[in-house]
Amino acid sequence: MSDTYRTVGGRATATFEVRGSEFLGHVSPADSVDEAEAFIETVGAEYADATHNVPAYRVPAGEASERTPDSDVMLREYGDDDGEPSGSAGKPALNVLQQREVRNVVCVVTRYYGGTNLGVGGLARAYSRAVKEAVDEAGVIEERPHRRLIVRTDYDDSGTLRGLIESSGVEFDADYDERVRFELRIPVEEIESLVERLNSATSGRVEIDR
């Protein structure tokens, strides 16, 4: 059984004009509703002067810790018109994500009104095009289910743990405060092995939230 899925390869933006209105399609990978909402908020803040910022996403519902590699992932699907006529923006944007069969993905289409009304059909075509072109720009990849782990340790063990994490090849961010905090994005099937190695390397002193 394959547990891979299709998603976008990274963040991307596509831009074009339709009868004076400028459209910018933004896409990003997102592993949860929180990540999707954070991206929507970031784009909304960056383009706060736009006429509309229309969001849509398809991401796993529920907490990542509740999901297992072989579980059927329930998707939360969302689209909002953000003041455009009903059904002319959010739904067409979401439809593209569904038709391209991508998930763990969020998009926002920014519109700067150009003075000419496009009508419901024209808007639907423009919002669909913005998402299609942004997805094309980002590229579609096959991905494995991931989960985020928070690893906390004292400074004495931090060098050992960082080396172990780096050698495993997983994505991570490190924060050095009173203690050292690593945030890992790791394929689900690799979690148990890495947790075992982290515990072994520190004789169980490491703190792992998952």
C-alpha positions in Angstrom: 0.0 0.0 0.0 1.3 3.4 -0.9 0.9 6.1 1.7 2.3 8.9 -0.4 0.1 11.9 -1.5 0.4 14.8 -4.0 1.2 18.3 -2.8 3.0 21.4 -3.9 6.8 21.4 -3.9 7.1 24.7 -2.1 5.8 28.3 -1.9 5.1 30.1 -5.1 3.2 33.1 -6.6 1.8 33.6 -10.1 0.6 37.0 -11.3 -1.5 38.2 -14.2 -4.1 40.9 -15.2 -7.7 40.6 -16.4 -9.3 43.7 -17.7 -7.4 46.0 -15.3 -7.7 43.8 -12.2 -4.4 42.3 -11.0 -4.5 38.7 -9.6 -1.8 37.1 -7.5 -2.1 33.4 -6.8 -0.1 32.3 -3.7 0.3 28.6 -2.7 2.2 26.8 0.1 2.5 23.4 1.6 0.6 23.1 4.9 0.3 20.0 7.2 -2.5 21.3 9.4 -5.4 23.7 9.7 -3.2 25.9 11.9 -0.4 26.1 9.3 -2.9 26.9 6.6 -4.5 29.6 8.6 -1.1 31.1 9.5 -0.2 31.3 5.8 -3.6 33.0 5.0 -2.9 35.5 7.8 0.6 36.2 6.5 -0.6 36.8 2.9 -3.5 38.9 4.2 -1.1 41.1 6.2 1.4 41.5 3.3 -1.4 42.4 0.9 -3.6 44.3 3.3 -4.2 47.0 0.7 -5.7 44.5 -1.8 -9.4 44.5 -2.6 -9.8 40.8 -1.8 -7.6 38.0 -0.4 -9.5 34.8 -1.2 -8.3 31.6 0.7 -8.8 27.9 0.1 -7.1 24.8 1.5 -7.1 21.0 1.7 -5.3 19.8 4.8 -5.6 16.9 7.3 -8.3 17.5 9.9 -7.6 16.9 13.6 -4.3 16.7 15.5 -1.2 15.2 13.8 -0.6 13.1 16.9 -3.9 11.3 16.3 -2.9 10.2 12.8 -1.0 7.0 11.9 0.8 6.2 8.7 -1.9 3.8 7.5 -5.0 5.7 8.7 -7.4 7.2 6.2 -6.7 10.9 6.5 -9.8 13.0 6.8 -9.3 16.3 4.9 -10.6 19.7 5.9 -11.6 21.5 2.8 -12.2 25.2 2.9 -12.8 28.1 0.6 -14.1 31.7 1.3 -15.2 34.4 -1.2 -13.8 37.2 1.0 -16.5 39.7 -0.2 -16.6 38.5 -3.9 -20.1 37.4 -5.1 -21.1 34.1 -3.6 -19.5 31.1 -5.4 -17.3 33.2 -7.6 -14.0 32.9 -5.8 -13.5 30.5 -2.9 -15.2 27.5 -4.5 -13.4 27.8 -7.8 -10.1 28.1 -6.0 -10.8 25.0 -3.9 -12.0 23.1 -7.0 -8.6 23.5 -8.6 -7.0 21.9 -5.6 -9.5 19.1 -5.8 -9.1 18.6 -9.5 -5.3 18.6 -9.3 -5.6 16.0 -6.5 -3.3 17.9 -4.2 -3.6 18.1 -0.5 -1.7 19.5 2.5 -1.8 22.7 0.5 -3.2 26.2 1.1 -3.7 29.0 -1.5 -4.6 32.7 -1.3 -5.6 34.7 -4.4 -5.0 38.4 -4.0 -7.0 40.7 -6.2 -6.5 44.4 -6.9 -9.7 45.7 -8.5 -9.1 47.4 -11.8 -12.4 49.3 -12.2 -14.2 46.8 -14.5 -16.6 44.2 -13.1 -15.8 40.8 -14.4 -19.1 39.1 -13.6 -19.4 35.8 -11.7 -18.2 33.7 -14.6 -15.2 36.0 -15.2 -14.3 36.0 -11.6 -14.5 32.2 -11.3 -12.2 31.8 -14.3 -9.7 34.3 -13.0 -9.6 32.8 -9.5 -9.3 29.3 -10.9 -6.5 30.5 -13.2 -4.6 32.1 -10.3 -4.5 28.8 -8.4 -3.7 26.7 -11.4 -0.8 28.9 -12.3 0.5 29.1 -8.8 0.4 25.3 -8.4 2.2 25.0 -11.7 4.8 27.4 -10.5 5.3 25.5 -7.3 5.3 22.1 -9.0 3.5 19.0 -7.8 5.4 16.4 -5.9 4.8 13.0 -4.2 5.2 13.4 -0.4 5.0 11.0 2.6 3.0 11.8 5.7 5.0 13.9 8.2 4.6 14.9 11.8 6.1 17.6 13.9 8.1 16.7 17.0 9.4 19.1 19.6 12.7 18.0 21.2 14.0 19.8 24.3 17.3 19.3 25.9 20.0 20.9 28.1 23.0 22.5 26.5 25.2 19.6 27.6 23.4 17.2 25.2 22.5 19.7 22.5 25.5 19.2 20.3 25.1 15.5 20.3 21.4 15.7 19.5 21.9 18.3 16.8 24.5 16.1 15.1 22.2 13.1 15.3 19.2 15.1 13.9 21.3 16.6 11.1 22.6 13.1 10.1 19.0 11.8 9.9 18.3 14.3 7.1 15.0 15.6 8.6 13.9 19.2 8.4 14.3 21.1 11.7 14.6 24.5 13.4 16.6 25.1 16.5 16.0 27.7 19.3 18.6 28.3 21.9 17.1 29.8 25.1 17.3 28.5 28.7 17.2 25.1 27.1 17.6 24.1 23.5 14.5 23.4 21.5 14.4 21.6 18.2 11.3 21.5 16.1 11.4 18.6 13.6 9.3 17.8 10.6 9.8 14.0 10.2 8.2 11.3 8.0 5.8 9.3 10.2 7.5 6.0 9.5 10.9 7.3 10.8 9.6 8.6 14.1 10.1 5.6 16.3 13.6 4.9 15.1 14.7 8.5 15.6 13.1 8.8 19.1 14.9 5.6 20.1 18.3 7.1 18.9 17.6 10.4 20.7 16.8 8.7 24.0 19.8 6.4 23.6 22.2 9.2 22.9 21.2 11.1 26.0 20.5 8.1 28.3 16.8 9.2 28.4 17.5 12.8 29.4 15.9 14.3 26.3 12.3 15.6 26.4 10.2 14.8 23.3 6.6 16.0 22.7 4.8 14.2 19.9 
